[in-house]
Amino acid sequence: MYEIIDEEERNNQPINTNAMETSLNFPERDSPYNFNVFIVEDSDVYRTMLAESLSQQEIDDQNYKLTIYGFSSGEECLENLDLKPHVIILDYHLDGNGYVTNINGMTVLDEVNRLSPSTNVILLSCQQDEKLAHEIIKKGVAGYFKKGPESITHVREKILTMMQINN
């Protein structure tokens, strides 16, 4: 079971205000079967492709409820951390969304690590800079994938693995 929440729907819903492989973190959640995923991507097309791919995920345990939140900027992502994402799929470059100031994926990653250290982050990038890749991995991401034909498949597999570990 899945649900994709777009920005318009999210604005009409009450928000709970109480609230490279590395090891995975899973914070305490309201239910072990709810799995919240943030997709932070400035390209509407790529964000939609990721959301659709995840929504078609075959999950052995049908008791899971996969909720996908899409954001076009890092700022939106950080403003909504109270939704307690299990994982954030994060684009490195976030400069195509029309905001006057844009924070990039590294800044978002640093803030997520500071504000919600138990949230897992998968970073996607078009960058081929090996030094940058090592820097990202050192920051403790759960996965780092170069955008390309296979990246959505890799992200789907990683999310499925995370859901199985969290079960």
C-alpha positions in Angstrom: 0.0 0.0 0.0 1.3 3.4 -0.8 0.4 7.0 -0.9 2.0 9.9 -2.7 1.6 13.3 -1.1 2.1 16.3 -3.4 2.6 19.8 -2.2 -1.1 20.8 -2.6 -2.4 17.8 -0.6 0.3 18.3 2.0 -0.8 21.9 2.6 -4.4 20.8 3.2 -3.4 18.2 5.8 -2.7 18.8 9.4 1.0 18.3 10.2 2.0 16.6 13.4 4.3 19.1 15.2 5.1 16.8 18.2 7.0 14.9 16.9 28.2 3.5 -0.5 26.9 1.6 2.1 26.8 2.7 5.7 24.9 1.4 8.7 21.2 2.3 8.6 19.4 4.1 11.4 15.7 3.8 12.2 14.2 6.1 14.8 11.2 5.2 16.9 8.1 5.6 14.9 4.3 5.7 15.6 4.0 2.4 13.8 6.6 -0.1 12.6 4.6 -0.5 9.4 4.6 3.2 8.3 7.5 4.1 6.1 7.9 7.7 5.1 10.1 8.7 2.2 11.0 12.2 1.2 12.1 12.9 -2.4 13.9 16.2 -2.7 14.5 16.9 -6.4 14.1 20.1 -8.3 13.2 18.4 -11.6 9.4 17.7 -11.5 9.9 14.9 -14.1 12.6 13.0 -12.2 10.8 13.5 -8.8 7.7 12.0 -10.4 9.6 9.1 -11.9 11.1 8.3 -8.5 7.8 8.5 -6.8 6.1 6.3 -9.4 8.9 3.8 -9.2 8.7 3.5 -5.4 4.9 3.3 -5.5 5.1 0.3 -7.7 7.5 -1.4 -5.3 6.6 -5.0 -4.5 6.6 -5.4 -0.8 6.4 -8.9 0.7 4.6 -7.7 3.9 1.4 -6.0 2.7 1.0 -4.3 6.1 3.5 -1.6 5.1 2.1 1.8 4.3 4.6 3.7 2.1 4.0 7.4 2.1 6.0 9.4 -0.3 6.5 13.2 0.1 7.8 15.2 -2.8 9.8 18.5 -2.4 11.3 20.7 -5.0 13.8 22.4 -2.6 16.0 21.6 0.3 14.2 24.4 2.3 10.9 22.5 1.9 12.5 19.3 3.0 13.9 20.8 6.2 10.7 22.6 7.0 8.9 19.2 7.0 11.3 17.0 9.0 8.6 16.8 11.7 6.9 14.3 9.4 9.7 11.9 10.5 11.0 10.5 7.3 12.7 7.1 7.4 14.7 8.0 4.3 15.3 11.1 2.2 16.2 10.7 -1.4 18.2 13.9 -2.1 19.5 15.5 -5.2 22.9 17.1 -4.9 22.0 20.1 -7.2 18.8 21.9 -6.2 19.0 25.0 -8.4 16.2 24.5 -10.9 13.2 25.2 -8.7 13.0 29.0 -9.1 13.9 30.0 -5.5 15.9 33.1 -5.1 18.2 31.3 -2.8 18.8 27.6 -3.1 20.6 25.3 -0.7 22.3 22.4 -2.3 22.1 18.8 -1.3 25.3 18.9 0.9 23.8 21.7 3.0 20.5 19.8 3.3 22.5 16.6 4.3 24.4 18.6 7.0 21.1 20.0 8.4 19.4 16.6 8.3 22.3 15.0 10.1 22.1 17.8 12.7 18.3 18.0 13.1 17.3 14.4 12.5 20.4 12.2 12.8 18.5 8.9 12.7 17.1 9.7 9.2 18.8 7.9 6.4 19.8 9.8 3.3 20.3 8.5 -0.2 22.1 11.2 -2.3 21.8 11.3 -6.1 24.1 13.4 -8.3 25.1 14.0 -11.9 28.6 14.7 -10.5 31.5 12.5 -11.6 33.9 14.1 -9.1 35.5 11.3 -7.1 36.6 13.7 -4.3 33.0 14.9 -3.9 31.7 11.3 -3.7 34.2 10.5 -0.9 33.1 13.7 0.9 29.5 12.7 0.7 30.1 9.1 1.9 32.1 10.4 4.8 29.0 12.4 5.9 27.3 9.1 6.5 24.8 8.7 3.6 23.0 5.4 3.4 23.6 5.4 -0.4 25.2 7.5 -3.1 24.2 7.0 -6.7 25.1 8.8 -9.9 22.0 9.7 -11.9 21.7 7.6 -14.9 19.6 4.8 -16.5 20.1 2.5 -13.5 19.9 5.0 -10.6 16.1 4.7 -10.1 16.5 0.9 -9.9 19.3 1.2 -7.4 17.3 3.6 -5.2 14.3 1.2 -5.3 16.5 -1.7 -4.2 18.0 0.3 -1.4 14.6 1.4 -0.1 13.3 -2.2 -0.2 16.3 -3.3 1.7 15.7 -0.5 4.3 12.1 -1.6 4.7 13.1 -5.2 5.3 15.7 -4.2 7.8 13.1 -2.0 9.6 10.6 -4.8 9.8 
